[in-house]
Amino acid sequence: MIAAVGIMLASSLLVFVLAINAGDPLFDLRESNDPNRDTLIEQRVAMLNLDLPWYQRYFLWLRGVSGCVIGQCDLGQNRVGQEVTHVLGAAASSTLRLVVLATFIAIVVGIAIGILTAVRQYSGLDYTVSFLTFLFFSLPVFWAAVLLKEYLAIGYNNWMRDPSFSPLQVGVIAVIAGFLMQVILAGSLRRRAATFAVTTVFFAVALPVLVAIDAFRNPQLGWVGVAALTFAVAVLSTTMTVGLRAKQVLLPALISAALVSILQIALFNVFVYYMNWMIMLIGLIFAVVIPWGIGHFLGGRYRTIAIGVSITTSVIGAALTVIDHVLRNWSSFLGMKPRPIATIGSHTPNFSGNFWQVALDHGTQLMLPTLLLTLISLASYSRYTRTSMLEVNRQDYIRTARAKGAPERIVIFRHAFRNALIPITTIAAFDFASLIGGAVVTEQVFGWKGMGEMFATGIHLADPNPIMAFFLVTGLAAIIFNMLADIFYAVLDPRIRV
């Protein structure tokens, strides 16, 4: 912590000197023909303290920042007279909405891909996934953004006016889905052929049926769908941890799934007419606390695992309930916004509607930049997970676990995966800290008014205060998340605590 203070002071001084020498903050006024030009120049000089030596300006900024300790931040003004504190708050809020979701998805999907490719090392799936992840990682951001705009926004919006598939399109989609599924599930040649055939037939039948019932414009999971998926999560989570024979884990998970299924019906009117963010937050708290109690009292010697599986089941079930209500409002949302996927901005100006319609508006605006950042980050997480899992799999305790006859899922998820998380924790901490600074190119392409856009504008206009505000957030984030990574090392590996 002491070193962190010294690092922040030294780096803030360096960045400040670079920022005030990056350009002339008066260049636009010097070239102006306005009769009040001299007065405007004097006003800006006074506002930005340009008449003071650089070290006095730095100590003035430092004094304003030190007020943050007592909740009285003063980050100065930008060149148009806005308080930088307010500008920073809006930019940070916008960027956090973008990077938190993108980072979370990249971590979850990347780790899952890394585990799968490590288990299936040197298989066709391993080579295919490796090729695709590095392809996404290598794509120029601005070019990938243009492709997403063209095909996932403009093309999709055109298609949504009359959703349909030609026989050729149905056939191609079904064959591709069948091929991907047999690659993922693997097995003998006979099993691969059966998987390919079943998947191809399923998609060939399902796509025309979905078009016939207008499911693309009026989608919903329904009560039965949410309940079935929640119970499936309960069974799958138990299978992946201790197996279905462990009733102390399976029973709490099934009870949690049953509670979700009952509450989604009992609270239906609340979701429809009274939903807001506070109710959603309260629901999330209950989705954690109640399953924790169920797992704690029924888990027995598997108490810790039962608690984790019950909470996972409940939270995913609650998320599925929310998704169902979002889908139920998709049709009315299309009536208000016929071209739903936007290509620019973080929200539609002057858009008004109920809670779900506003959430859909923000979600559709968020989709393209989130997908872009996720694709770019995916390669790092998947490759580090794969490498770490392969290294852990060569350890003596893994061979011992297999020699004792432990099921492969237990070996992978309880013995190997936890120890493989240490290098991934390092990557996740620094990746999240860097993304908080804003994805400058992504924000520019999608017109996202976040930290990256604020930083780029500050450099372009030679405006030091927004640049320093950007540094303050990103510098603190780097130090804090580095510290959190050290703490998580000790949580994951008892040897580090010792």
N, C-alpha and C positions, 0 to 999 in steps of 0.2 A: 504493500500500500504506500509505503514511503517512496519507493522507487517510482510508483505510478504518478505521484505528485510531481516529482522531478521531471519525468518524461513529458507530462502535460505542459509544464512551464516551458521547458526547452523547445518542444515542438510548436507550442503556440507562438513563441517569439519568432521562430523561423518562418512559420506560415504567415504571420502578420507582416514581417518584413517583405516576404515575397508578394503578398497580396497588395500592399500599398505601392509596390514598384512594378506591378503587372500592367499598368496603363495609366492614362490620365483621366480621372473622374470628371474633368471639366471639358473634355474634348467636344462634346455636343454643343456646349454653350459658347466655346471659343469660335466655332464656325457659324454661330447663329447670327441672323440679321435683325433679331428682335431689338427694338429701341431700349428695352429694359435689360439688355444683356448684362451690363456691368452689375446691376442690382441683383440679378439672378445668380451671377457668379459669386457675389459677396454672401448671399444667403446660403449657397451650397458650401462655400468655404467654412462658414460658421457652423453649419449643421454637421459637417463631417470633420471639423477641427483640422482642416487642411493647412491652417496657418501655424500649427504647432509642430515642433520637431517630432520625429518618428517615435522616440522613446517616451515622450509625454503622451502621445496618442495611444501607445501600447499600454501604459499604466492606467490611463483612463478606461480603456477597454477592460483591463484586468480588474479594476475596482468595480466596474459594473457587473462582471461575471461573478466576483466574490460575493455579491449580494444574493446569488442563487442559493447560498448556504442557508439563508434565513428567509428564502422564498420571495426575494425582491430582485429578480434578475433585471439587468439593464444592458441589453446587447446593442444599444444605440439605434440609429435610424439608417434606412437605406437612402439612396440618393433622391428618391421621390418623396421622402418625409414619412414613410411608414415605419412603425415600430418593428424592429427585426424580430423581437420576441413573438409578436403576433404572426408574422410571416413564417417564422420557424415552426410555430405550433401547427399551423395549417399544413405546411409542407411535410412535417414529420408524421402527422396523422394520415395523410394521403399515402405516403411511402410505406408506412407500417401496414396499412390495409393490403398493399400490394405484396410486400416481401414476406410477411408472416405466412400467408397462404402458400405462396410459391415455394418458400423454403420447407414448410411442413410437407407439402406434396412431394417435393424432390427427395426429402429424407426418407419418407415412408416407401415411395415407389423405388427409389434407388437402392435402399437396403434390401427390399424384397427381391429385386433383380439380382443384386450382388450375391445373396444367399442362394438363389436358384442356380445361377451360373457357377457358383463354387461347388455346389452339390453335383452339378452336371458338367464338370470340367471337361473341356475339349470336345464337347458334343456339338451337334449342329446348332442347338439353341445357344450355347455359349458363344460360338463364333458369330451367329446372327445378331445377338444382343450386343456383343462387343462392337461390331461394325456399326450398328444403328446408334448406339450411345456416343461413339466417337464422331459419327457423322453429324449428329445434332450439336455436339460440343464445338465442332469445327465451323459450323455455319456462321457467316457474318450476321450479326444481330439485325442490322438494318434490312438486309435482304430477306432473312427469315421473317421479319415483321411484315414486310410487304407481301410475302406469300400467304401468311396467316390472314392478312386483311383481304386478300383477293379470294381465297378459297373458303375460309372459315367465317368470314363476315359477309362480303358481297355475294359470293356464290350461295352460301347458306340462306341468306335473306331472300334471294331470288327463288330458291327452291321452296321456302316455307310458304310462298303464295299459293302453291298447289303441290303439296308433298306427294311424290309418286316415284316409282321405279319401273324402268323398262325391263322386259324379260332378260335382256343381255346384262343389265346392271345387277339384277337379282342373282343371276348365275355367277357373275364375276365375284360379287361380294360373298356368296355362299362358298365358292371354291377357296377364296383367300382365307375366310374364317376357318374352314376345315383344315387347310394346310397349317395355319398358325396353331390351331388347337392340337394337332398331332405332334407338332414340334415341341410344344410346351409339355404335354403329357408323356411323350416318348413311349418307351416299351418295345416289345417285339414288333416285327413287321406286321404280323396279324393284328395286333392291338392298334398299331398306328393306322392301318387301313380301316378298322372298325371306327376308330375315333374320327377319322376324316369323313367317312360316309355318314355317320350320325350327325356330326356338326353341319355338314353341307346340306343334308336334307332338312335339318331344323331351320337353318337360315332361309333356305329356299321356300319353306312353308310360312315361316314367321313374318318375313318382310311383306308379302302381299296381304297377310291378315292384318298386320299393323296399319297398313295403308287403308284397307277396307273399313276399319273401325275408327279411322281418323285419329290414331293414337299419337301422331307427331304434333298435332295441334291441340289435342285434349288428353295429355298424358296424366297418369296417376298410378301410384302403387296400390292404393286401396288398403283397407284394414287387413284383409287377408294377406296381401303382399308384404306389408310391414311386419306382421306377426310371423309369417313364414321365414322371412329373411333374418329376423331377430333370433328366432329359435335356431336357425342354421348357424348364426354367429356363435351362439352358446355352445352348440355341439362341436363346431370347428375349433373354437378356442380351447375347449377341454381336450380335444383330440391332440392338438398341437403341443399341449403342455404336459399333461400326465396320462392321457388316454381315457377312454370312456369308462373303464372299469373303476376309476376313482370316483365313487359316488359323492364323496365329500366336496368335490369340485363341480361335478356335473349337476348336482341338485341345486346349489345356490345359483348357478348360471341359468338353469331352467326356470327357477323362481323369478329371477330378475327379468328374464324374457317374458314370462307370464304377466308380471307387473306392467311392463312396457305395453304389452298388447291390450291390457285392460284399461290403462290410463289413456291410451290414444283414443279410445272410444268415449270414455267418461269425460275427457277434456276437449272433445271435438269443437264445441261451441266457443270455448275459450280461444282455441287456435284460430277460429274463423273470425270472431268479432272483437276480441279484446287483446290480441297478441301485440306485444311490444318487446323491446330489448330487455327490460327489467324482468318480465315474466320468463323470457328465455334464459336469462342468467340464473334466476331462482330454480328453474327446471333443471339446468345443468348441475347446480349444487345438489339437488335432491337425487339426480341420476348418479352422483358419486357417493353421497352419504348413505343412502338406503342400501345399495348393493354392498357397500363396505360392511355395514352391520350384518347383512345376511351372510356374507362370506366369513366374517369374523366368528359368528356363533355356530355356523354349520360346517365350517371348513375342517375342524379337527386338526390332525397333524399336517394337513395341507392348507392351513389357514391362509398363509401369505398368497399362495397360488390361487386359492378360491376367491380371495378378495380381488386380485387382479383380473381374473376371468369374469367375475360378476360385474365389476365396474366397466370392463371392456364391452360386455354384452349390453349393459344398460345404456352406456353413452352412445354406442353405435345404433341401438334401437331408437333412442331419442333423436339421433341425427336422421335416421330413416323416416321418422314421423315428421320432422321438419321438412325433409325433402319431398315427402308426399304432399304436404300443404303448398309447398312452392310449385310443384307440378300442377296441382289443382287450379292454381291461379294463372297458369301459363296462357290459357285461352283468352282470358280477359285482358291479360297483359299485351297479347298480340293485337287486340282491338285498340289499345291505347298507343302502342308502338309497333306498327306493322313490320318494320325492319329492326328486329330485336337486338342483333349483335352489332354494337357500335365499333367504330374504328378509331375514335379519338375522344379524349376526355375521361374523367372519372365518374361523371353522372350526367344525365340529361337535364339541361337547364329548364326550370319551371315545370318539371314533371311532378305530378301529384297523384296519389292513389292510396290504397290501403297499405298496411305494413308489408304484406307479401309482394305487392306490385312494386313498391319502392325498393324492397330487397332484390327483386328480380332486375330492376333497372341498374342498381349498383353492381349486381353480380354479372350481368351481361357486359357491362363496361369493363369489369375487372378481368374477364375471361381471357382475352387475347394477350395482354402483357403478362398475366400470371402464367399462361401456358408457355410463352416464350422463355421466361426466366426459368421455369421448371425444366424445359428441354435442355437448356444450357447447363444447368446445375446437375442434371441427372447423371452424366458421365462420371463426375467426381465421386459421388456417393456410391454408385454401383461398382466402380473399379476398386475403390478403397475397401468396400465391404468384401468384395470377391477376394482381393489379395489378403486381407486380414483373416478371413475365414479359412483360406487355404493354408495360411501359416499356422493358425490355431489347430487345424485338423491334423497337423503333423506332430503335435505335442503328445507326450507319453500318457497324460491323463485321458485324452480322447481315445487312444488305442485301448487303454484299460477299461474305459466305459463300454466300448464295443465288445471287448473280450468277455466282460461280465454278462453280456447279453442284453444290455440296455437297448430299448427301441431306438431306431434311427432318429425319430423326431425328438426324443429326449436328449440324445447326444448333440443334435444340432442346436436346439433352442435353449436347453438348460445348461449345457456344458460349453459349447463352442461359441454361441452367439454373444453371450454376455462379455466374454473376454475379448471378442473381436470388436466390441463397441468402442474400445479406448481410442484407437486412431480415428474412428468416425466422429467421436465427440470433438476431437481437435478440429477436424474439417468443418463440422457443423457450427462450432462456436465462431470461428473466424469468417465463415461464409455468411452467417447471419449478421455479424458485425459489419462486414463490408457492404452487404445489401442494404443495411439501414441507411448508409450514405446515399442510397438511390442508384438505380440503374440509369446512368445518364443518357445513354443512347436510347434505351427502351422508353424512357419517359419523354424524350424529345420526339420520337417517332409517333408515340400514341397520345401526345399532348397531355401527359399526366403531370399535374402541378405538384411535384414532390420535391424531395431533397436534391435529387440530381438536377432537376430543372432549376431550382434556386441557385445551386452552385454554378451551373453553366451560365446563368444570367448574370450572376455576380462577377464572374471572370470577364464576360463579354462587355459589361458596362464599367469594368474597373471599380467595382463597388466593394470595399473591403469588409464591411460589417456582415453582409450575408455569407461571405466566404468564411469568416471567422466563426459564425454561428454553425455553419456546416461542419467545420473542423471540430468545434466543441462537442457536437453530438457524435460524430464518427470516432473521434479520439477516445471519448469516454466509453463508447460502445466496444471498441477494440480492447481496452483495458479490462472492462467489466466482464466481457465474455471470455477473455483469456483466463481471468480468475475463476469464473464459473466452470470452465473446462477442467482446471486443476481440481476443483471440488468434486466434480463428477467422476474424475479418475478414482478418487478415494471411495466414492459410492459404488462404483462398478467393480473394483478390485480390492478385496480386503488386504492384500499384500502391501498395497500403497499406504493404507491406513497404518499398518504396523511399521 
